[in-house]
């Protein structure tokens, strides 16, 4: 594979020039804003929740990596886009099993590895403009939201995850139709995928931080009851 080969997958990009996707590139700063906002919440909660901090850093790297990809636009630069996204998905999946459902590390890791294997297979399906690979994440998020919504003491977390799942589903629609609407709308819809997904990640980070430890607490699975403070 030629890692320097240009990637021309989006409506906005009409050439291999560095600044051929200004809207797609600049919209990635929404991820940096989401990470900064989550970091402020993390600090207000005591700054002791290191798993959440790791995901905040990954969220910022999603924005930076995607910015590089939508400017450099090569197959090699694509790794800077997809790898942080994958790390966030599987990292959050593991954290959710530990924090929301209070599984021990061994079964949580086993389930996460199984989820990763299934998701990797989905990425090989060439359909929906490459959006099929995100459907396992949407399904997992929806299932987590439903289970938590019906769980006493976790309903607020369930509602937040449900809102994130809805936004994620909408963002997938925009990602899927990007090339289809090129003739009518040359800018495309990928920019909305970025902006809505930044909101999705913010909601997920907020839910994790609120459900996590405060102050000098260290356990990622403490706080069985939903905190009342936002």
Backbone bond lengths (Angstrom), bond angles and torsions (degrees), N, CA, C in turn:
res aa  C-N    CA-C-N  psi(-1)  N-CA   C-N-CA  omega(-1)  CA-C   N-CA-C  phi
1 X - - - 1.464 - - 1.530 109.86 -
2 X 1.314 115.20 135.58 1.463 121.48 177.68 1.528 109.21 -87.51
3 X 1.346 116.42 103.73 1.457 120.67 -176.67 1.525 112.29 -69.77
4 X 1.330 116.99 -14.10 1.469 120.67 178.94 1.522 112.50 -93.16
5 X 1.331 116.42 -1.27 1.471 119.73 -179.14 1.523 110.34 -65.17
6 X 1.333 118.31 136.01 1.469 120.61 -179.54 1.525 111.88 -69.40
7 X 1.321 115.51 149.63 1.462 122.05 177.64 1.526 107.63 -111.61
8 X 1.322 115.62 118.93 1.467 121.01 -177.08 1.521 109.10 -118.05
9 X 1.305 117.76 57.99 1.457 122.04 -170.98 1.527 114.48 -96.45
10 X 1.315 118.30 -2.71 1.464 119.65 -170.42 1.525 111.24 -124.77
11 X 1.320 115.42 148.40 1.465 121.51 -177.98 1.522 111.77 -53.38
12 X 1.321 115.26 -45.73 1.465 119.36 -172.26 1.528 112.45 -64.37
13 X 1.320 117.58 -31.12 1.469 120.57 -176.82 1.526 110.18 -82.61
14 X 1.344 114.84 113.51 1.454 121.31 178.37 1.523 112.15 -112.09
15 X 1.339 116.51 0.08 1.457 121.09 177.52 1.525 108.00 -154.90
16 X 1.326 115.70 176.44 1.464 119.93 178.96 1.528 112.21 -91.73
17 X 1.322 118.03 11.92 1.460 122.10 -179.60 1.519 111.29 -64.32
18 X 1.332 116.97 152.38 1.457 122.34 -177.97 1.523 111.66 -57.77
19 X 1.319 117.41 -43.72 1.473 121.05 -173.54 1.533 111.29 -104.95
20 X 1.325 115.92 39.98 1.468 120.40 -179.46 1.521 112.31 -83.63
21 X 1.352 117.89 -11.81 1.467 122.10 179.01 1.534 110.25 -127.73
22 X 1.306 118.90 63.54 1.475 119.25 -176.26 1.528 113.66 -62.03
23 X 1.336 117.50 -41.39 1.472 119.77 -178.67 1.525 110.36 -68.28
24 X 1.335 116.63 -45.65 1.461 119.71 179.10 1.521 111.51 -63.08
25 X 1.334 116.25 -37.93 1.459 120.08 -179.11 1.525 111.49 -70.18
26 X 1.318 117.06 -51.44 1.464 121.05 -174.66 1.523 112.38 -68.55
27 X 1.330 117.41 -29.46 1.470 119.81 -179.55 1.519 112.05 -64.51
28 X 1.326 116.98 -16.14 1.471 119.81 178.89 1.521 112.71 -69.89
29 X 1.322 117.31 -16.08 1.455 118.63 176.54 1.531 111.34 -66.38
30 X 1.326 117.01 -14.64 1.460 120.10 174.70 1.530 110.48 -62.04
31 X 1.329 117.15 -33.24 1.468 119.95 177.53 1.526 111.25 -69.12
32 X 1.314 116.10 -37.82 1.467 120.22 177.76 1.520 110.17 -65.69
33 X 1.343 116.47 -40.65 1.460 120.56 177.26 1.532 110.51 -63.62
34 X 1.333 116.38 -42.98 1.467 120.35 178.11 1.521 110.71 -61.06
35 X 1.329 116.89 -42.18 1.462 120.72 179.42 1.525 111.01 -65.47
36 X 1.341 116.97 -41.76 1.466 120.71 179.81 1.522 111.20 -64.31
37 X 1.333 116.01 -41.69 1.462 120.41 179.00 1.524 110.67 -65.02
38 X 1.326 116.56 -42.07 1.468 120.38 178.22 1.525 110.61 -65.33
39 X 1.323 116.88 -36.19 1.461 120.02 179.33 1.535 111.03 -64.45
40 X 1.327 116.84 -39.52 1.462 120.05 177.36 1.526 110.69 -62.73
41 X 1.344 116.30 -41.63 1.462 119.73 176.63 1.521 110.10 -64.23
42 X 1.307 117.22 -41.49 1.464 122.36 178.26 1.521 110.82 -58.71
43 X 1.331 116.45 -42.44 1.469 120.12 178.46 1.530 111.54 -65.36
44 X 1.345 115.54 -41.45 1.468 119.15 -179.82 1.525 111.39 -64.89
45 X 1.307 116.78 -27.70 1.462 120.95 179.87 1.527 112.34 -83.67
46 X 1.312 117.18 3.14 1.453 120.20 174.91 1.513 115.32 113.83
47 X 1.340 118.05 -12.74 1.456 120.93 176.42 1.516 114.94 64.97
48 X 1.336 117.68 32.64 1.466 120.59 -178.85 1.520 113.27 -113.65
49 X 1.329 116.74 -3.23 1.464 121.64 -174.06 1.533 108.91 -93.13
50 X 1.318 116.95 85.90 1.459 120.52 -173.22 1.527 114.51 -73.44
51 X 1.329 120.26 -32.04 1.470 118.05 172.10 1.524 112.31 -59.99
52 X 1.339 117.28 -40.69 1.464 120.09 177.25 1.520 110.81 -66.63
53 X 1.320 117.40 -38.53 1.466 120.63 178.04 1.524 110.43 -61.36
54 X 1.321 116.87 -40.43 1.467 120.17 178.07 1.524 110.93 -60.08
55 X 1.334 117.05 -41.45 1.460 120.23 179.17 1.525 111.56 -69.88
56 X 1.319 117.46 -31.79 1.469 120.52 175.24 1.526 109.66 -62.86
57 X 1.330 116.42 -44.55 1.462 120.79 178.80 1.529 110.40 -63.02
58 X 1.318 116.70 -40.85 1.467 120.64 178.28 1.524 110.24 -63.21
59 X 1.336 117.17 -38.92 1.469 120.47 178.97 1.520 110.84 -61.12
60 X 1.330 116.92 -43.78 1.461 119.99 176.75 1.526 110.73 -62.09
61 X 1.337 116.84 -39.08 1.461 120.00 -179.88 1.525 111.92 -69.12
62 X 1.338 117.34 -27.34 1.467 120.25 173.77 1.531 109.76 -60.39
63 X 1.337 116.05 -46.03 1.461 120.05 179.39 1.515 112.59 -64.24
64 X 1.333 116.58 -44.69 1.465 120.29 -179.26 1.529 110.72 -66.09
65 X 1.330 116.46 -46.13 1.457 120.25 -178.98 1.515 112.73 -63.21
66 X 1.325 116.06 -41.48 1.462 119.46 179.53 1.525 111.12 -69.29
67 X 1.337 117.26 -34.60 1.469 120.37 175.24 1.530 110.24 -60.17
68 X 1.333 116.41 -45.63 1.466 119.83 178.92 1.522 110.52 -61.79
69 X 1.329 116.60 -43.67 1.458 119.59 -178.85 1.522 111.59 -62.71
70 X 1.333 117.26 -42.05 1.474 119.39 -176.79 1.521 113.24 -81.48
71 X 1.324 116.65 4.18 1.472 120.14 171.86 1.533 110.07 -113.14
72 X 1.339 116.78 -53.36 1.462 120.90 178.16 1.524 110.53 -69.05
73 X 1.328 116.42 -43.02 1.472 123.74 172.85 1.528 113.45 55.53
74 X 1.331 116.39 52.60 1.460 121.15 172.99 1.529 108.83 -122.53
75 X 1.319 115.68 167.24 1.468 119.51 178.80 1.526 110.86 -64.00
76 X 1.310 116.89 -34.53 1.457 119.68 176.81 1.514 111.96 -65.95
77 X 1.335 116.31 -43.33 1.467 120.53 179.16 1.525 111.28 -65.90
78 X 1.321 117.17 -24.06 1.460 120.38 179.13 1.530 111.26 -60.54
79 X 1.331 117.16 -30.46 1.463 120.22 178.68 1.528 111.18 -61.78
80 X 1.331 116.62 -34.22 1.461 120.37 178.30 1.520 111.10 -68.00
81 X 1.320 116.19 -18.79 1.462 121.58 178.33 1.526 111.02 -88.17
82 X 1.327 116.73 -50.09 1.460 119.77 -170.50 1.531 113.59 -82.37
83 X 1.336 118.00 -31.54 1.467 119.79 -176.95 1.529 112.36 -65.88
84 X 1.352 120.33 -48.50 1.470 118.59 177.35 1.524 113.03 -61.45
85 X 1.332 117.15 -35.31 1.460 120.06 177.99 1.529 109.93 -62.63
86 X 1.333 116.55 -45.74 1.468 120.58 179.12 1.525 111.12 -62.53
87 X 1.335 116.95 -41.37 1.464 120.29 179.01 1.521 110.47 -61.44
88 X 1.349 116.57 -41.72 1.469 118.92 179.27 1.529 110.77 -64.89
89 X 1.328 117.10 -45.88 1.465 120.25 -177.19 1.529 110.97 -59.46
90 X 1.331 116.99 -51.70 1.463 119.77 -176.38 1.530 111.77 -73.96
91 X 1.335 116.42 -33.41 1.459 119.16 176.42 1.510 111.93 -65.83
92 X 1.340 116.29 -42.30 1.463 119.05 179.39 1.521 110.84 -69.98
93 X 1.319 116.48 -36.70 1.472 120.28 177.85 1.526 109.70 -58.71
94 X 1.330 116.25 -46.56 1.466 120.50 179.27 1.528 111.11 -64.22
95 X 1.324 116.27 -44.55 1.463 119.98 179.95 1.522 111.16 -62.31
96 X 1.330 116.40 -38.66 1.465 120.01 179.33 1.527 111.11 -62.97
97 X 1.313 116.75 -43.25 1.466 119.82 178.65 1.523 111.14 -62.49
98 X 1.308 116.43 -39.31 1.463 120.77 -179.28 1.529 111.87 -75.32
99 X 1.328 115.98 -46.69 1.466 119.91 -170.51 1.515 112.90 -85.44
100 X 1.315 117.48 -44.88 1.463 120.32 -175.72 1.530 112.10 -84.47
101 X 1.334 116.52 -36.44 1.466 120.16 -175.51 1.532 112.44 -109.26
102 X 1.327 116.44 -1.73 1.457 123.55 172.24 1.534 113.54 56.65
103 X 1.328 115.96 39.62 1.462 119.82 174.48 1.521 109.27 -79.36
104 X 1.306 116.71 149.98 1.455 120.58 174.09 1.532 108.95 -72.90
105 X 1.328 116.28 167.39 1.459 120.44 -171.23 1.528 113.31 -62.56
106 X 1.333 117.63 -42.46 1.463 119.67 -174.39 1.528 112.32 -62.49
107 X 1.360 120.20 -54.08 1.460 117.95 178.18 1.521 112.58 -65.63
108 X 1.326 117.70 -33.40 1.473 120.15 178.98 1.523 110.48 -64.02
109 X 1.320 117.26 -42.29 1.462 121.05 177.71 1.522 111.17 -65.83
110 X 1.329 117.09 -40.88 1.463 120.45 -179.70 1.524 111.12 -62.94
111 X 1.335 116.63 -43.71 1.460 120.50 179.18 1.523 110.43 -66.14
112 X 1.335 116.89 -40.11 1.461 120.79 179.78 1.522 111.36 -63.95
113 X 1.340 117.00 -41.58 1.465 120.07 178.22 1.519 111.19 -63.99
114 X 1.333 116.19 -39.29 1.464 119.59 176.60 1.518 111.78 -64.04
115 X 1.329 115.76 -41.45 1.461 120.56 177.30 1.527 110.53 -63.24
116 X 1.321 116.96 -41.70 1.466 120.96 179.47 1.524 111.24 -63.08
117 X 1.332 116.46 -40.34 1.462 120.37 179.51 1.526 110.73 -64.25
118 X 1.339 116.72 -44.25 1.459 119.75 178.67 1.517 111.85 -65.20
119 X 1.323 116.82 -39.90 1.457 120.87 179.18 1.523 111.34 -65.66
120 X 1.337 116.67 -38.36 1.464 120.47 178.58 1.522 111.05 -62.79
121 X 1.313 116.57 -38.54 1.465 119.72 176.47 1.521 110.67 -64.00
122 X 1.330 117.20 -39.57 1.464 120.73 -179.22 1.515 112.01 -62.91
123 X 1.335 117.28 -31.31 1.466 119.59 -179.19 1.520 112.27 -68.25
124 X 1.336 117.67 -16.19 1.463 120.36 179.46 1.522 112.17 -82.31
125 X 1.320 116.99 -9.66 1.467 121.17 -179.29 1.524 108.83 -83.45
126 X 1.308 116.53 117.77 1.460 121.50 -177.43 1.529 109.30 -90.23
127 X 1.314 115.68 85.56 1.468 121.06 179.81 1.523 108.94 -154.13
128 X 1.318 115.14 161.74 1.469 122.15 177.63 1.528 112.03 55.78
129 X 1.331 115.52 38.55 1.461 120.82 178.06 1.531 111.71 56.96
130 X 1.330 116.92 35.92 1.450 121.19 178.20 1.516 114.84 82.49
131 X 1.335 117.72 6.61 1.462 120.65 -176.65 1.524 113.65 -83.83
132 X 1.332 117.76 -10.66 1.464 121.17 -177.95 1.523 111.07 -58.52
133 X 1.315 116.66 -35.75 1.454 120.43 -178.26 1.516 114.37 -61.61
134 X 1.335 116.41 -19.22 1.464 120.25 179.58 1.532 113.31 -93.16
135 X 1.304 117.11 -8.75 1.463 119.88 -177.68 1.531 113.40 -64.21
136 X 1.347 119.99 -38.44 1.476 118.06 175.30 1.527 112.69 -60.02
137 X 1.322 117.43 -37.45 1.465 120.39 178.02 1.520 110.81 -65.71
138 X 1.332 116.63 -40.58 1.464 120.26 177.70 1.521 110.49 -64.67
139 X 1.335 116.65 -41.86 1.464 120.33 179.38 1.530 110.74 -63.70
140 X 1.327 117.22 -44.92 1.459 120.61 -179.92 1.522 111.08 -62.93
141 X 1.323 116.64 -43.38 1.458 120.59 179.74 1.521 111.02 -62.80
142 X 1.321 116.89 -40.91 1.467 121.00 179.14 1.527 111.44 -65.77
143 X 1.327 117.04 -40.88 1.470 120.90 179.09 1.525 110.42 -66.16
144 X 1.334 116.15 -44.43 1.466 119.59 177.86 1.526 110.44 -59.41
145 X 1.333 116.49 -43.28 1.465 120.48 -179.31 1.520 111.09 -62.03
146 X 1.331 116.86 -44.35 1.464 120.60 -179.05 1.530 111.44 -64.52
147 X 1.321 116.83 -43.26 1.464 120.13 -179.35 1.525 111.42 -65.52
148 X 1.311 116.83 -41.16 1.461 120.18 -178.29 1.521 111.52 -72.98
149 X 1.329 116.44 -35.52 1.468 120.53 -179.23 1.528 110.66 -61.76
150 X 1.312 116.32 -33.27 1.470 120.56 -178.65 1.530 112.10 -93.49
151 X 1.315 116.93 4.77 1.461 121.18 -178.93 1.522 110.30 -99.66
152 X 1.305 116.31 126.87 1.450 120.75 179.70 1.527 110.35 -62.04
153 X 1.325 115.56 131.13 1.453 120.82 -179.94 1.512 114.44 87.28
154 X 1.362 117.61 -6.62 1.459 120.76 -179.12 1.530 111.88 -125.46
155 X 1.315 117.30 14.39 1.463 119.44 -174.26 1.521 112.86 -66.69
156 X 1.328 116.74 -36.42 1.460 119.30 179.31 1.526 110.93 -63.70
157 X 1.324 116.37 -41.71 1.458 120.21 174.87 1.524 110.58 -62.15
158 X 1.323 116.64 -42.07 1.462 120.73 178.27 1.509 112.23 -60.72
159 X 1.339 116.92 -41.86 1.465 120.08 179.00 1.529 111.07 -65.40
160 X 1.314 116.32 -39.69 1.463 119.37 179.16 1.516 111.15 -64.86
161 X 1.337 116.48 -43.65 1.458 119.68 178.31 1.524 112.06 -67.24
162 X 1.331 117.04 -32.44 1.463 120.13 176.54 1.521 110.51 -65.79
163 X 1.332 116.66 -41.60 1.474 120.30 176.85 1.522 110.34 -62.65
164 X 1.339 116.14 -40.57 1.461 120.00 177.76 1.529 111.03 -64.01
165 X 1.331 116.96 -40.84 1.461 120.63 179.48 1.524 111.16 -63.85
166 X 1.337 116.89 -40.42 1.462 120.43 179.05 1.522 110.74 -63.79
167 X 1.337 116.65 -46.63 1.461 120.31 178.34 1.530 110.81 -62.67
168 X 1.314 116.50 -38.46 1.461 120.40 179.76 1.524 110.66 -64.24
169 X 1.324 116.77 -41.47 1.469 120.73 178.48 1.530 110.42 -62.24
170 X 1.338 116.63 -43.03 1.466 120.51 178.83 1.523 110.51 -64.08
171 X 1.342 115.93 -42.85 1.462 119.20 -179.52 1.522 111.24 -63.68
172 X 1.333 117.38 -34.61 1.460 120.69 177.71 1.524 111.45 -65.16
173 X 1.317 116.10 -34.15 1.467 119.73 176.19 1.531 109.61 -61.37
174 X 1.323 116.88 -46.45 1.462 120.26 -179.81 1.530 111.42 -65.23
175 X 1.334 116.79 -37.71 1.463 118.84 177.24 1.520 111.19 -64.79
176 X 1.325 116.03 -38.08 1.456 121.46 -176.10 1.526 112.32 -70.36
177 X 1.327 117.39 -37.38 1.474 120.01 -174.81 1.514 112.85 -89.33
178 X 1.318 118.49 0.97 1.464 120.99 -172.97 1.526 112.75 -51.22
179 X 1.319 117.43 -55.42 1.464 119.57 -177.13 1.525 112.37 -73.50
180 X 1.318 116.33 -27.99 1.467 119.43 -178.08 1.527 112.44 -67.19
181 X 1.323 117.15 -29.78 1.462 119.79 -176.66 1.531 112.46 -95.67
182 X 1.328 117.37 5.35 1.473 120.53 -178.76 1.529 113.88 -51.92
183 X 1.335 118.91 -46.88 1.466 118.00 -177.77 1.527 113.10 -60.74
184 X 1.318 117.35 -35.45 1.463 120.58 -177.86 1.524 112.64 -89.71
185 X 1.343 116.16 -28.58 1.466 119.84 -175.41 1.530 108.32 -141.82
186 X 1.323 118.01 87.57 1.475 122.17 -173.02 1.526 114.74 -57.31
187 X 1.326 118.20 -26.78 1.460 119.90 178.90 1.524 111.29 -65.97
188 X 1.323 116.48 -30.19 1.447 120.91 -179.35 1.518 112.95 80.37
189 X 1.332 116.26 -176.91 1.470 121.89 -175.90 1.515 112.77 -115.56
190 X 1.328 117.63 4.60 1.462 119.67 -176.95 1.525 111.97 -64.64
191 X 1.318 116.41 -29.77 1.462 119.99 178.97 1.532 110.92 -60.88
192 X 1.330 116.57 -34.88 1.469 120.50 178.51 1.527 110.85 -71.55
193 X 1.318 117.05 -31.63 1.463 121.05 173.63 1.524 109.99 -58.74
194 X 1.321 116.88 -44.98 1.458 120.76 178.71 1.526 111.89 -62.53
195 X 1.305 116.23 -50.26 1.464 120.04 -172.53 1.521 111.95 -68.33
196 X 1.313 116.63 -40.76 1.468 119.76 178.44 1.525 110.91 -69.03
197 X 1.330 116.89 -37.17 1.461 119.13 179.48 1.522 111.81 -69.00
198 X 1.324 117.51 -30.88 1.462 119.53 173.47 1.524 109.96 -61.50
199 X 1.330 116.55 -39.56 1.476 120.28 176.15 1.521 111.08 -65.91
200 X 1.335 116.54 -39.19 1.467 120.93 177.97 1.526 110.51 -59.91
201 X 1.329 116.03 -48.27 1.463 119.43 -178.48 1.524 111.42 -65.80
202 X 1.325 117.18 -35.27 1.462 119.83 176.68 1.527 110.97 -63.11
203 X 1.328 117.23 -44.63 1.457 120.48 178.62 1.532 111.33 -62.13
204 X 1.326 116.30 -41.76 1.465 119.88 -179.93 1.525 111.20 -66.36
205 X 1.317 116.50 -42.02 1.462 119.70 178.05 1.523 110.70 -64.44
206 X 1.312 116.78 -42.42 1.465 120.67 -179.63 1.533 110.26 -60.66
207 X 1.334 115.98 -45.57 1.464 119.59 179.76 1.520 110.77 -60.58
208 X 1.329 116.92 -43.06 1.464 120.47 -178.82 1.522 111.59 -66.54
209 X 1.329 116.93 -41.05 1.463 120.81 -178.52 1.524 110.73 -67.66
210 X 1.327 116.98 -43.98 1.458 121.03 -179.53 1.531 110.65 -63.81
211 X 1.323 117.10 -36.18 1.464 120.87 -178.62 1.527 112.48 -84.16
212 X 1.322 117.37 -5.61 1.451 120.77 -174.94 1.509 113.79 -91.76
213 X 1.330 116.57 -177.00 1.461 121.24 -178.35 1.518 112.33 -72.32
214 X 1.330 115.87 153.22 1.455 122.14 176.22 1.526 109.51 -113.40
215 X 1.309 115.52 158.05 1.448 120.86 172.89 1.504 112.71 57.86
216 X 1.348 117.32 -125.31 1.451 121.44 -176.52 1.520 112.84 -95.27
217 X 1.361 116.99 12.19 1.456 119.52 175.15 1.517 108.85 -70.38
218 X 1.316 117.53 146.39 1.463 120.05 -173.64 1.513 114.38 -121.34
219 X 1.309 118.45 -18.21 1.461 120.01 -173.65 1.514 110.95 -79.34
220 X 1.345 119.49 130.16 1.457 122.41 178.84 1.510 112.99 -76.38
221 X 1.333 118.60 -2.72 1.459 119.13 -177.13 1.520 111.04 -121.24
222 X 1.350 117.36 17.11 1.444 119.77 176.38 1.520 109.68 -79.07
223 X 1.322 114.61 -177.56 1.465 121.76 178.68 1.517 111.37 64.09
224 X 1.316 116.69 67.20 1.466 120.15 -178.23 1.507 111.48 -64.86
225 X 1.347 117.46 -28.94 1.457 120.07 -179.66 1.519 109.54 -92.72
226 X 1.299 115.17 150.16 1.462 120.69 178.16 1.505 110.11 -69.16
227 X 1.352 119.89 124.04 1.456 120.88 177.25 1.522 110.32 -64.21
228 X 1.320 116.03 147.52 1.459 119.93 -179.88 1.510 111.88 -86.99
229 X 1.337 116.91 -22.40 1.458 118.95 -178.38 1.517 109.74 -79.85
230 X 1.313 116.33 142.54 1.453 121.42 178.25 1.513 110.05 -99.27
